[in-house]
Amino acid sequence: MQYVHKRFHVVLLSSIVVLSTGLSTALAADNDGSASDNSPAATTSGSTSPKYSSDDAINIAKKLVPELFANNQNPTVSLGPNPTVKGQLDYQLNWSPVAMNNQPGPRLTNAYANIAIDANTGDVIQFNQDGSAWTDPTKTISGSAAQQKAENWLAKLTPTHYQDLSIQPGSGAENGGFVFLFVRKVNGIIAPFNQAVIHLDNLGNLIEYNLSWQDVQLPSVPSTLLTPADAATRYQNNLILSLQYQPQFTRNGAGPQQLVYAPTTSALNPLNPLPALDAVTGLPLDATGTPIPASSGNSTGITPEAPLVADGPHALPKASAKPYTTAQLQTQIAQQLGLAAPDWNISSGTGQSLSSSGEFAQHPIVDFNYVNSNTGKTLSVSVDATDGIITDYDSGGVVQPTATSAPQLSLQALQANANAAVEKLYPTLTGAFAIEPTSQANVMNGQVMFTYDLFINGIQIPALNVVLNAFTGELENANLSVDPSASFPSPANAISVSDAKADFLKQDPVELQYFLPIVKNASGDQQYPLQYADQAKLVYAPAPLPDETGILDALTGKLIPANNGLLSTPVNLPKNATPAQVAITKLQANGFLPSGTIDPKATISRAEFIAWLSNAYQYDISGSPAPQFPDVSADNPYATNISEALMQGWLPGNGDLSPASALTRLAAANWLVDWLGWQGPAAHPSLFKLNYKDVSAVPKADEGAVAMISGAGIIPLVDGKFNPNQTMTQGDAAIALVNAINTFLAGQQG
């Protein structure tokens, strides 16, 4: 079966976004994207000898985004072929998070950025940056101001083409930011393969830009064309929509499941889930522009699959109100996978952690690390403590075939082994898993991967990847990407397929446009880099929208915006929100705090505050849940967060931690000083004027930390006193963390 999770613009009717020309070397970048008067040199892309050097490329980028070069953060530069424009060479400039690892304090500024520059024209064809890992979702510029900024950036980024590009309907606010699509029109007909997409954050900063431009011949408009009404009817008949589940994405990763109607590919048109109709004949075209038989009109495009065991158990697990203990799960896994002592023993690193992202966000996950006392082989198994389901299995094996290796097993034998592995890992779901026929992929590096669907309410969801050693057939790795105990909307509440098609075309009507076919090689295979025909065709198809997926909410019939590269989470603050509520909302929207209700008045524990600081530090290190302090057990839900904080370098690792104790203002001040990278000056309290009245209540060694944190307003004084032993609420802690983030970023910008 085939699934389509991302709208492929009609631009090229393929799964690749085309990037092409853009920016002159004479760019003078302003922070608001205002255009300069400079124009690019008239040069031809496609030369095999680059006109511009890597130094030229760096200078172009410096003029465009000088802030990326702050603090001597120079990018790595590489030269290579453009994947979609034959003969074009591009410079790729990358700013990597690795370059920031030695900087003190959290990684809240640009963690990653990339610019692609045509080596023969000096044009920028692609730009993206993570920007700040912190954004204030309670503030935003107006839509008109955002559009003006986008147009200014367009003129700056592609002075060659910006006058030929027109803004598309639907551009504007989306995903807590703004997305603008500009498309070329010729004689009033759009040519979607010539377009630019600009993403701005909620404050109008440039986050992402892609330029697609193909110089091809455009056909003349014939005297006889399908009428728009006839084209809409034919298109609706050829559009294949299927009911599917997909997660709602957030800055923390996958969120709750939603029921959707998604365009689905067919065997006759595997590359294009959204068909194009020949503007004269009305016949649907595949990605090469070849006519294909028309659809029956109500096909779902999905071939039902058979479960692993026809009469096997298929009831989905229920999340337990009280999570399973580590001891209970250890017994279960030992019996289920045959990991009994004395051959298999638990090694260090075993314990419980709270998943921070993905399908299992905020689930207690127990990691078991085993070692075989006879062979030394290691094995890692992660289990969701809410329902006892294995989420990850890793044998730690690295396949290194040699000349004496056994021959590779047949795909049939490997699939049988994979099926047996799934039955062993999920004995209570053998009637709910089914292998995808298309998952029999090529063997790579001595391994082969199979994908399994999970049947939920009769709907098949890609849920499990299983990797085997291709020579021995042994299970190397398994990864579950769907939480089977999650809440799934009932298909009984979905609108009908015919209504879904009608809603689709109301929101994205078919429009006469130019379409650029791809060219396959002599054997009929798709070529890489992709190659396209020299002449476009006239077709009817939905016009490209700024940043949507072609996927509809199956309950409402509304098109769902793409969450790829989510800018920020829109928030709705209550009227008269308190400062604590505002701070908690900001931290949740940025993914630093778990979603759900957080009581501003509830006392916060020391361990929970460490978890908040660790998440906000934005230096992702896989922490071991093994005890790092004498009084922190592996079962502590914050054990992994505490371990990560130690490895991030800001949490001192001596003595007891007292994780369950209430957080005091003094402890928060000390940790925040270390978190901000202010340990050096804080160690010398004589440098500071102690302006708080209760100096005698603060230990001598902590006077510098208290002076810095209170002086910066991160934890303000109360009636002139610091009150070091006063406990903090979750609201107090949230305000302090937001203040610390803003103070740190202000210092970076200053």
C-alpha positions in Angstrom: 0.0 0.0 0.0 1.1 3.6 -0.5 0.7 6.6 1.8 1.2 10.3 1.1 1.9 12.4 4.2 3.1 15.6 2.5 1.5 17.6 -0.3 3.7 17.5 -3.4 3.1 20.8 -5.2 1.8 20.4 -8.8 5.0 22.3 -9.6 6.8 19.2 -10.9 4.5 16.4 -9.7 7.3 14.7 -8.0 8.7 14.2 -4.5 11.5 16.7 -4.9 11.3 20.4 -4.4 13.3 22.1 -7.2 15.8 24.8 -6.1 17.3 27.2 -8.6 18.5 30.8 -9.1 18.4 33.7 -6.8 20.9 36.2 -5.3 23.6 38.5 -6.6 27.0 38.8 -4.9 26.3 42.5 -4.4 23.6 41.8 -1.8 23.6 44.1 1.1 21.4 42.5 3.8 19.2 44.5 6.1 17.6 42.8 9.1 14.1 43.5 7.7 14.9 42.1 4.3 14.8 45.5 2.5 16.0 45.1 -1.1 19.2 46.8 -2.3 19.5 48.4 -5.7 22.1 45.9 -6.9 21.3 43.5 -9.7 23.0 40.2 -10.5 25.4 39.7 -13.3 23.9 38.0 -16.4 25.6 34.7 -16.3 24.5 31.2 -17.3 24.1 28.4 -14.9 25.3 25.0 -15.9 29.0 25.6 -16.5 31.2 22.7 -15.4 33.9 25.2 -14.1 32.5 27.3 -11.2 32.7 31.0 -11.7 32.6 31.8 -8.0 35.0 30.5 -5.4 34.1 29.2 -1.9 35.3 32.6 -0.5 32.9 34.3 -2.9 30.1 32.1 -1.5 31.0 33.0 2.1 31.0 36.7 1.3 27.6 36.4 -0.3 26.3 34.8 2.8 28.0 37.3 5.1 26.2 40.2 3.3 22.9 38.3 3.5 22.9 37.0 7.1 25.9 38.6 9.0 24.5 37.4 12.3 25.3 33.8 11.4 29.0 34.8 11.4 28.9 36.3 14.9 31.4 35.0 17.4 33.6 33.7 14.5 31.1 31.0 13.7 32.2 30.2 10.1 30.3 27.5 8.1 31.7 24.4 6.5 31.6 24.8 2.7 31.2 22.1 0.1 30.7 22.0 -3.6 28.5 19.5 -5.4 25.8 19.0 -8.1 22.3 20.4 -7.7 20.0 17.4 -7.3 17.4 18.8 -9.7 19.1 21.0 -12.2 21.4 19.2 -14.6 24.9 20.6 -14.8 24.4 23.1 -12.0 27.0 23.2 -9.2 26.1 24.6 -5.8 28.0 25.6 -2.7 26.5 24.3 0.5 27.2 26.4 3.5 26.4 24.7 6.8 26.5 26.0 10.4 26.5 22.9 12.6 25.5 22.7 16.3 28.9 21.0 16.9 30.6 24.3 16.5 28.7 25.6 19.5 29.6 22.9 22.0 32.3 24.8 23.7 30.3 27.9 24.3 29.1 28.4 27.9 25.4 28.5 28.6 22.4 27.1 26.8 22.2 26.5 23.0 19.3 28.9 22.4 20.7 30.8 19.4 21.1 29.5 15.9 21.7 25.9 16.3 21.8 25.1 12.6 21.7 27.0 9.3 22.2 26.2 5.6 22.6 28.3 2.5 22.8 26.9 -1.0 24.5 29.2 -3.6 24.7 28.6 -7.3 28.5 28.4 -8.0 28.1 30.0 -11.5 25.7 32.8 -10.8 26.2 33.6 -7.2 22.4 33.2 -6.7 21.1 31.9 -3.4 18.7 29.1 -4.1 18.0 27.8 -0.6 18.2 29.2 2.9 17.0 27.7 6.2 17.9 28.2 9.8 16.6 26.9 13.1 16.8 30.5 14.3 16.5 30.9 18.0 15.3 27.8 19.9 13.2 30.3 21.8 10.3 32.3 20.4 7.7 34.4 22.2 4.4 33.1 20.9 2.5 35.8 22.7 3.9 38.4 20.3 3.5 38.7 16.5 3.6 41.2 13.7 0.6 42.0 11.5 -0.1 40.1 8.4 0.5 43.2 6.2 3.8 43.8 7.9 4.8 40.2 7.3 3.9 40.3 3.6 6.0 43.4 3.2 8.9 41.7 4.8 8.4 38.7 2.6 8.3 40.8 -0.6 11.5 42.7 0.5 13.2 39.4 1.1 12.0 38.1 -2.3 13.5 41.1 -4.1 16.7 40.6 -2.2 17.0 36.8 -2.6 16.1 36.6 -6.3 16.5 40.0 -8.1 16.5 38.2 -11.4 13.1 36.7 -11.0 11.1 38.5 -8.3 9.3 40.8 -10.7 7.9 37.7 -12.5 6.5 36.2 -9.3 3.1 36.8 -7.9 1.9 36.1 -4.4 -0.5 33.1 -4.3 -3.9 33.1 -2.5 -3.7 31.6 1.0 -0.3 33.1 1.8 -0.1 34.6 5.3 -0.3 33.4 8.9 0.3 29.7 9.5 1.8 27.5 12.3 2.4 30.5 14.6 4.4 32.3 11.8 3.9 33.3 8.2 4.3 31.4 4.9 4.3 33.1 1.5 4.2 31.5 -1.9 5.1 33.4 -5.0 4.5 31.8 -8.4 5.3 32.9 -12.0 2.4 33.6 -14.3 2.6 33.7 -18.1 -0.4 35.1 -19.9 -2.3 34.7 -16.7 -1.5 31.0 -16.5 0.6 29.8 -13.5 3.8 27.9 -14.0 4.3 26.3 -10.5 7.7 24.9 -11.4 8.9 28.5 -11.1 8.2 29.6 -7.6 9.6 30.9 -4.3 8.5 30.0 -0.8 9.3 32.2 2.2 8.8 31.3 5.8 8.9 34.0 8.5 8.6 33.5 12.2 6.0 35.3 14.3 8.2 38.3 14.6 9.0 38.5 10.9 12.5 36.9 10.9 13.4 34.8 7.8 13.5 31.1 8.7 13.3 29.4 5.4 13.4 30.1 1.6 13.3 27.9 -1.4 13.5 29.0 -5.0 12.5 26.7 -7.9 13.1 27.8 -11.4 13.3 25.8 -14.6 13.8 27.5 -18.0 11.6 25.5 -20.4 9.5 26.1 -23.4 5.8 26.9 -22.7 3.2 25.6 -25.1 0.7 28.0 -26.8 -2.8 27.9 -25.6 -5.0 25.8 -27.9 -8.3 27.1 -29.1 -10.2 24.2 -27.5 -9.8 23.5 -23.8 -11.8 21.7 -21.2 -14.1 24.1 -19.4 -13.2 24.6 -15.7 -16.4 23.0 -14.7 -15.8 19.9 -16.8 -12.2 19.8 -15.5 -13.4 20.0 -11.9 -15.8 17.1 -12.4 -13.2 14.9 -14.1 -10.6 15.8 -11.5 -12.9 14.9 -8.6 -13.5 11.5 -10.2 -9.7 10.8 -10.5 -8.8 12.1 -7.1 -8.1 9.1 -4.7 -8.6 9.9 -1.0 -8.2 7.3 1.8 -8.9 7.4 5.5 -5.7 7.4 7.5 -4.4 8.3 10.9 -1.5 10.7 11.3 0.0 12.4 14.4 -0.4 16.1 14.9 3.0 17.5 15.1 4.3 19.9 17.7 7.7 21.4 18.6 8.1 18.3 20.9 7.5 16.0 17.9 4.5 13.8 17.2 1.3 14.6 19.1 -2.2 13.1 19.3 -3.5 11.1 16.4 -6.0 12.7 14.0 -8.2 11.1 11.4 -7.5 12.4 7.9 -8.3 11.9 4.3 -5.0 11.8 2.4 -4.4 11.8 -1.4 -3.1 8.3 -2.3 -1.0 7.1 -5.1 -2.1 4.3 -7.4 -0.2 1.6 -9.2 -0.6 3.5 -12.5 0.7 6.7 -11.0 3.0 5.9 -8.1 4.9 9.2 -8.0 2.0 11.6 -7.9 -0.9 11.4 -5.4 -2.5 14.5 -6.9 -3.3 13.8 -10.6 -3.1 16.3 -13.4 -5.5 16.3 -16.3 -4.5 17.0 -19.9 -6.2 20.4 -20.5 -7.5 19.3 -23.9 -8.4 15.6 -23.5 -9.2 15.5 -19.8 -7.2 12.3 -19.4 -5.1 12.0 -16.2 -1.4 12.2 -16.6 1.4 10.4 -14.7 4.5 12.2 -13.6 6.1 11.8 -17.0 3.1 13.4 -18.7 1.9 10.0 -20.1 -1.9 9.5 -20.1 -3.2 6.8 -17.7 -6.6 5.2 -17.4 -9.2 7.2 -15.5 -10.1 6.3 -11.9 -13.4 4.7 -11.1 -14.2 7.7 -9.0 -14.5 6.1 -5.6 -11.3 4.0 -5.3 -9.4 4.3 -2.0 -6.1 3.2 -3.7 -5.4 0.9 -0.8 -5.1 -2.9 -1.0 -6.1 -4.5 2.3 -3.3 -6.5 3.9 -3.5 -9.8 5.8 -2.5 -9.8 9.4 0.5 -11.9 10.5 -1.8 -14.4 12.2 -5.3 -14.5 10.7 -7.0 -15.3 14.0 -4.4 -13.8 16.3 -5.1 -11.3 19.1 -5.8 -7.9 17.8 -7.2 -5.9 20.8 -5.1 -2.8 21.4 -3.6 -2.4 24.8 -5.1 0.1 27.3 -2.9 2.5 29.2 -2.8 1.6 32.9 -3.8 4.2 35.4 -0.7 3.2 37.4 2.5 2.5 35.4 4.1 -0.9 35.6 7.1 -1.1 37.9 10.5 -1.8 36.6 10.5 -5.2 38.4 7.2 -6.1 36.7 8.4 -5.2 33.3 11.7 -6.9 33.8 9.9 -10.2 34.6 7.7 -9.7 31.5 10.6 -9.0 29.1 12.7 -11.9 30.5 9.9 -14.3 29.8 8.8 -12.8 26.5 12.3 -12.6 25.0 14.1 -15.4 26.8 16.4 -13.2 28.7 16.7 -15.1 31.9 19.6 -15.3 34.2 22.3 -16.6 34.5 22.9 -16.2 30.8 21.4 -12.7 30.5 22.1 -10.1 33.2 21.0 -6.5 33.6 23.9 -4.1 33.1 24.4 -0.5 34.0 22.2 2.1 32.4 18.9 0.3 33.1 16.1 2.5 34.6 13.1 4.7 33.9 12.9 8.0 32.1 10.2 10.3 30.9 10.1 10.5 27.1 10.3 14.1 26.0 9.1 13.9 22.4 7.5 11.8 19.7 4.6 9.4 19.9 5.5 8.5 23.5 6.0 12.0 24.9 5.5 12.2 28.6 5.3 8.4 28.8 7.5 6.7 31.4 9.9 4.6 29.4 11.9 1.9 31.1 15.2 1.0 29.4 16.7 -2.4 30.0 20.3 -3.1 29.1 21.4 -6.7 29.0 24.7 -8.5 28.6 25.2 -12.2 27.9 27.6 -13.6 30.4 28.7 -16.3 27.9 29.2 -14.4 24.7 29.4 -10.7 25.8 26.6 -9.8 23.5 24.6 -6.7 24.5 21.0 -6.0 24.1 18.8 -3.0 24.8 15.0 -3.1 25.2 12.8 -0.1 25.9 9.3 -0.6 27.3 6.4 1.8 27.7 5.5 1.5 31.4 1.9 2.7 30.7 1.0 -0.4 28.7 4.0 -2.8 28.8 4.6 -2.5 25.0 8.1 -2.6 23.6 9.0 0.6 21.9 12.6 -0.2 20.9 14.8 -3.2 20.5 18.5 -3.0 19.7 21.0 -5.8 19.6 23.9 -3.4 19.1 25.0 -5.5 16.1 27.1 -4.1 13.3 27.0 -6.2 10.2 30.5 -6.5 8.6 30.3 -9.2 5.9 33.6 -10.6 4.8 34.7 -12.9 2.0 34.1 -15.9 4.3 30.6 -14.7 5.3 27.6 -17.0 4.7 25.6 -16.1 1.6 22.8 -13.6 2.0 19.5 -15.2 2.8 16.6 -15.0 0.4 14.0 -12.2 0.9 11.5 -14.9 1.5 13.5 -16.4 4.4 14.3 -12.9 5.8 10.6 -12.0 5.8 9.8 -15.2 7.6 12.4 -14.3 10.2 11.0 -10.8 10.5 7.5 -12.1 11.0 8.7 -14.4 13.7 10.5 -11.5 15.4 7.4 -9.4 15.4 5.3 -12.3 16.9 7.9 -12.6 19.7 8.1 -8.9 20.4 4.3 -8.4 20.3 2.6 -11.7 21.1 -0.7 -9.9 22.0 -0.9 -8.1 18.7 -0.2 -10.7 16.1 -3.6 -10.2 14.6 -3.2 -6.5 14.4 0.2 -6.3 12.6 0.6 -6.8 8.9 3.7 -6.5 6.7 3.7 -3.9 3.9 4.3 -5.6 0.6 6.4 -2.6 -0.5 8.7 -2.9 2.6 10.9 -5.6 1.0 13.5 -3.0 0.4 17.0 -3.5 -1.0 19.7 -4.9 1.3 22.1 -2.2 2.5 25.2 -2.7 4.5 24.3 -6.3 5.2 20.9 -5.4 6.7 17.4 -5.4 5.4 14.4 -3.6 6.8 10.7 -4.5 6.8 7.9 -2.2 7.6 4.7 -3.4 9.4 1.3 -1.7 9.6 -0.9 -1.7 12.6 -4.7 -2.2 12.1 -6.6 0.4 14.2 -10.3 0.7 13.6 -9.8 -1.0 10.3 -7.3 1.5 9.1 -3.7 0.5 8.4 -0.9 2.7 9.9 2.8 2.2 9.2 3.9 1.6 12.8 6.9 -0.7 13.0 10.3 -1.0 11.4 12.2 -4.3 11.8 15.9 -4.6 10.7 17.6 -8.0 10.2 21.1 -9.2 9.6 20.8 -10.2 5.9 23.3 -13.0 6.3 22.1 -14.6 9.6 18.5 -13.5 9.7 19.0 -12.3 13.3 16.9 -9.4 14.6 19.1 -6.3 14.9 16.7 -3.6 15.6 13.0 -2.8 16.0 11.4 0.5 16.4 7.7 1.2 17.1 6.5 4.6 15.9 2.8 4.4 16.9 1.5 4.3 20.4 -1.1 1.5 20.3 -2.8 2.6 23.5 -3.3 6.2 22.3 -6.7 7.7 21.6 -7.8 7.3 17.9 -10.8 9.1 16.6 -13.5 6.8 15.3 -14.0 6.6 11.5 -17.7 6.5 12.2 -17.5 10.2 12.7 -15.7 11.0 9.4 -17.3 12.7 6.5 -17.9 10.6 3.4 -15.3 10.2 0.6 -17.5 12.2 -1.8 -17.9 15.0 0.6 -14.1 15.0 1.3 -13.4 15.3 -2.4 -15.9 18.2 -2.7 -14.3 19.9 0.3 -10.9 19.4 -1.1 -11.7 21.1 -4.4 -13.6 23.9 -2.7 -10.5 24.9 -0.8 -8.1 24.2 -3.6 -10.0 24.4 -6.9 -8.5 23.1 -10.1 -6.8 25.7 -12.3 -5.3 25.8 -15.7 -1.5 25.7 -15.4 1.7 24.5 -16.9 3.1 21.2 -15.8 6.7 20.0 -16.3 7.0 16.2 -16.8 10.0 14.2 -15.5 12.1 12.2 -17.9 12.9 8.6 -17.2 16.0 6.7 -18.4 16.0 4.1 -21.2 15.1 1.3 -18.8 12.1 3.3 -17.5 13.5 4.2 -14.1 13.4 7.6 -12.5 16.8 9.3 -12.8 18.8 11.0 -10.1 19.5 13.8 -10.3 16.0 14.3 -11.6 15.7 15.4 -15.2 12.8 17.2 -16.7 11.3 17.7 -20.2 12.3 20.7 -22.2 8.7 21.7 -22.8 5.9 22.0 -20.3 2.3 20.8 -20.8 -1.0 22.5 -20.2 -3.0 20.8 -17.5 -5.8 21.3 -15.0 -4.8 20.6 -11.4 -5.2 22.2 -8.0 -3.1 25.3 -7.7 -0.1 25.1 -5.3 -1.0 26.5 -1.9 1.6 28.1 0.4 2.3 25.3 2.8 -0.4 22.7 2.9 -0.4 19.0 2.6 -3.4 18.1 0.4 -4.6 16.3 3.5 -8.0 17.0 5.0 -9.2 16.7 8.6 -11.7 13.8 8.2 -14.0 15.2 10.8 -14.2 18.8 9.6 -13.2 18.6 5.9 -10.6 21.4 6.4 -7.2 21.2 4.7 -4.5 20.7 7.3 -1.5 23.0 7.2 1.9 21.3 6.8 3.6 21.0 10.2 7.0 20.3 8.6 9.4 22.8 10.1 6.8 24.0 12.6 7.6 27.6 13.4 5.9 27.9 16.8 2.8 26.7 18.5 0.0 29.3 18.4 -1.4 30.0 21.9 -4.5 31.4 23.3 -3.9 33.0 26.7 -6.9 33.5 29.0 -8.1 37.0 29.6 -6.2 38.7 32.5 -3.6 35.9 32.4 -1.2 36.1 35.4 2.6 36.4 34.8 3.0 32.8 35.9 0.4 31.6 33.3 2.1 33.6 30.6 5.5 32.2 31.5 4.2 28.6 31.6 2.5 29.1 28.2 5.7 30.4 26.6 7.7 27.5 27.9 5.2 24.9 26.8 4.9 26.5 23.3 8.7 26.2 22.9 8.6 22.6 24.0 10.6 23.2 27.2 7.7 22.1 29.5 5.4 19.2 29.0 2.0 19.9 27.5 -1.1 19.7 29.7 -2.1 21.5 32.8 0.6 22.9 35.0 -0.6 24.4 38.3 1.2 27.8 38.8 0.5 27.6 42.5 1.9 24.0 43.1 5.3 23.6 44.7 8.0 22.5 42.3 10.5 19.8 43.3 14.2 20.1 42.7 14.2 17.2 40.2 11.4 18.7 38.2 13.2 22.1 37.9 16.3 20.2 36.8 14.2 18.6 34.0 12.9 22.0 32.9 16.4 23.4 32.8 17.8 20.4 30.9 15.1 20.6 28.3 15.6 24.3 27.8 19.4 23.9 27.6 18.9 22.6 24.0 22.0 20.5 24.1 20.6 17.0 23.4 22.7 14.4 25.0 21.4 10.9 25.6 21.4 10.5 29.3 21.6 7.2 31.1 19.0 6.6 33.7 21.6 4.9 35.9 21.8 6.6 39.3 24.2 9.6 39.3 23.5 10.6 42.9 23.3 8.3 45.9 19.6 9.3 46.5 18.5 9.1 42.9 17.2 5.7 41.9 17.0 4.4 38.3 13.2 4.3 38.8 13.0 8.1 39.4 11.0 9.6 36.5 13.6 12.4 36.2 16.7 10.1 36.4 17.5 10.6 32.7 16.9 14.3 32.9 19.3 14.5 35.8 21.9 12.5 34.0 21.6 14.8 30.9 22.0 17.8 33.1 25.2 16.4 34.5 26.5 15.7 31.0 25.4 19.2 29.8 27.9 20.4 32.4 25.9 22.8 34.4 24.6 20.6 37.3 27.2 19.9 40.0 27.5 16.2 40.7 28.6 15.9 44.3 26.7 14.6 47.3 22.9 13.9 47.6 20.5 15.7 45.3 17.3 15.4 47.4 15.3 15.2 44.2 11.8 15.2 45.8 12.5 18.1 48.1 10.9 21.5 47.3 13.0 23.9 45.2 14.3 26.9 47.2 15.1 30.3 45.8 18.8 29.7 46.7 19.0 26.4 44.9 17.4 27.9 41.8 19.8 30.8 41.9 22.8 28.5 42.0 21.6 26.2 39.3 20.6 29.2 37.0 24.0 30.7 37.4 25.6 27.5 36.3 23.0 27.0 33.5 23.7 30.5 32.2 27.5 29.9 32.2 28.1 32.6 34.9 30.0 30.4 37.3 33.3 32.3 36.8 32.2 35.7 38.1 29.7 34.2 40.6 32.6 32.5 42.4 34.0 36.0 43.4 31.2 37.7 45.4 33.6 40.6 46.2 33.0 41.8 42.6 29.4 42.5 43.4 27.5 45.0 45.6 25.2 43.0 47.7 22.0 45.0 47.5 19.6 42.6 49.3 18.7 43.2 52.9 19.1 39.6 54.2 22.8 39.2 53.3 23.4 37.3 56.5 20.8 34.6 55.4 22.8 33.8 52.3 25.9 31.5 52.7 29.1 33.3 51.9 29.9 30.9 48.9 26.5 31.7 47.4 26.6 35.5 47.6 27.8 36.0 44.1 25.1 33.8 42.6 22.4 35.5 44.5 23.8 39.0 43.6 23.9 38.1 39.8 20.5 36.4 39.7 18.6 39.0 41.7 20.5 41.9 40.1 19.5 40.6 36.6 15.9 40.4 37.7 15.8 36.7 37.1 14.6 36.0 40.6 13.6 39.4 41.9 14.0 40.6 45.4 10.8 40.7 47.6 10.7 43.9 49.7 14.4 44.1 49.3 15.1 40.6 50.5 16.1 37.5 48.6 14.6 35.0 51.0 17.0 32.1 50.1 15.1 29.4 51.9 11.7 30.2 50.6 10.3 27.5 48.4 9.2 28.2 44.8 6.0 27.3 43.0 5.8 26.1 39.4 4.7 29.5 38.4 7.7 31.1 40.2 10.1 28.7 38.5 8.5 29.3 35.1 8.9 33.1 35.5 12.5 32.7 36.6 13.4 30.4 33.6 11.7 32.8 31.1 13.7 35.7 32.7 16.9 33.7 32.4 16.3 32.9 28.8 15.5 36.5 27.9 18.6 37.7 29.8 20.8 35.1 28.1 19.5 36.0 24.6 19.8 39.7 25.2 23.5 39.2 26.2 24.1 37.2 23.0 22.6 39.9 20.8 24.5 42.6 22.7 
